[in-house]
């Protein structure tokens, strides 16, 4: 009788723990692994990051946020990129720079997270010198390693419904552990 009670308590603990972990993973936060060089020098392949999935429900994404998302037409992969264009922007790449027009103002986007002299080249979807008005619910996402990133320049604007969440913390390697700005 006592053994049966112990076994039941162990099974109950495992089931409750699994439910809690799955709830956290699908609705609050998940751990992802960075693959590929597209976010270097800020994120390297093999690093472990914590993704805030609840940010998706808050719809509070802003320029500069690092996002994990599903690429168009492939919900089996996750990409990591940075938001550089937000709804309402008129976005343009010209002479290696990103130009934003918004509310009657025009400015070159200053990206302090990139190495100096980084050149942002256009692609097949966002062409050199052509302005794009970013509609509601859509974003321009670019990799920090502009020469080696498959991003909005070639795959187009990304719908917010494709977002998994915002990267908030780097878990691994221990030498780089900390919050992500």
N, C-alpha and C positions, 0 to 999 in steps of 0.2 A: 504494500500500500504506500509506504514512504517513497519507494523508488518510482512508482507511478506518478506521484505528486511532483517529484524532482524533475522527471522527464517532461511532464506537462509544463512546468514552469520554464524549463529551458526552451522548449518549443515556442511557448508564448513570448518569451523574451526575444527570440530570433525573429519571429513574425512581426512583432511590434517594431523592433529595430529596423527591419527591412522596409516596412511601410513608412517610417519616419525618414529614413535615408532616401527612398524613392521620392517622397513628397518634397524634400529639400532639393534633390537633384532636378526635378522637373519644374518646380515652381519658384524656388528661391535662388539657388546658386549651383554651379557645376564646375568641375575641374576639367580644363581642356589642355591639350598639348599643342604647342606651336610647331608647325611643320613648314619648312622651307625658309628661304632668305628674304621674303618680301617685306618684312618689318624691321630688318636690321638697320641701324645698330641698336634699336630700342628693344627688340625681342628677337631671340635666336631660336633656331630649330631645336626642339627637345625641351624647351622651357615649359614649366607647368604654370598655368594661370587660373585664377578664379574668376568666373563669369557671373555677374549679377543678373540673373534671369528676371527678377522682379522689375528691373528698370524698363523692360518692355511694356509692362502694364502701366507704368507711370508716364510713358511717352515724354521723357525729359532728356532726350538726346541733344547734345550740342556740339558745335564745331570743336574739334580737337579730341573728342572721346574716341577711345579705341573700342571697336565693336567686333564681336564674333557673329557671323551671319551665314546663311545658306546661299551659295551662289545660284544665279538663275538656272533653272532647269536641272538642278541636282541637289535634292534634299538629303543626300547621303554624306556630303562633305560639309565641313565648316571652314570658312576663311576668316582671317583676322586682318582688319584694315582700320584706318583712321578716318573719321568724318571730317571732310574739308569743305563740303558744300551742303547747305541746309535748305529746307523748303523756303521759297520766297527769294532766294539768291538768284542773281543773274551771274552765271559762272563762265569764266573764259580762261583758257591757257594761251599765253602769248609770250614769246621770247623767254621761255623757261620759267615763267612766273605764273602764278594763279591770280587773276584779277576778279574781285567780287564787286558787284554793284547791288546796292540795297538801299531802299528809301532815299533815292536821289544822291547817294554817296558812292564813290568809286575808290577802291583801294587795292593795293597789292597785299595778298595774304602773307603775313609774317608767321613763319612756322619755326619756332624756337626749338622744336624737338628734332629738326633735321640738321645734318652737318652743313656748315657754311658752303655757299656756292652750289647747293644741290639744284640740278636742272630738272624741272618737271616738263616732260615732253608730252605732246598730245598722242592720241591713239585713233583707232577706227571709229569709236563711238563719240569721243570728245575730241574734236578736231582743232588744230592750231588756229587761233584767232576767231573762232566761231562761238558766239554767245549761246548759252543754254539757260533758259528760265526753269528753275527746279520747282516742279509742282509739289503740292501738299502731299506728305507721306513718302516722299522720295529723297534720296541723299546721294551725294558724290562721296565715294569711299576710295581712298588711295593708300597704297602701301608706303611705308617710310623709305624703303629702298626703291626709289622711283625708277631706277634702271632695270630692276629685276622683280616686277610685281604685276600680276594679272589683277587688274582692278577696274574701276568705273571707266577709265579711259578706253578700255577694250570690251568690257562686258555691259556697259551702260549704267544708268542710274539704278540704285538698289532700293526696292520698296521696303518700308519699315516692317512690313509683315514677315520679311525674310530674316529679321534680326533675331538672334538667340539671346543676346544681352550685351552689357557693357563690361569690359575687363576692368576689374577693380584692384586685383592683388596678384603679385608674382609669388608663387610658392616654391619654385625650384628653378635654378640652383640656389642653395643657401647663401652663396656669396652675393646674390642679386635680389634676395627676398625683400618684399616691401610693397607699399601701395603704389598703384599706377595713377599718374596724374592725367 
